[in-house]
């Protein structure tokens, strides 16, 4: 296995509604609703922090936007 390679891929995030289909191995997910104004504001803040090359602000904003985000140990 190479560095950074995943053993498995998480395709379902907690809170997404699983909707069954007629096929037993296929499901649909009802995604979480998104406030586009808030999302665009967060993206703009990330872009600003990237322009400033402020690693700490970028990591903090990513943790705020994506609670499941855990930075790699060599990136903190």
Secondary structure, DSSP 4 states (H G I P E B T S, - for coil): --TT--SS-----TTPEEEE-SSTT-EEEEPPP--HHHHHHHHHHHHHHHHTT-HHHHHHHHHHH-TT----GGG-
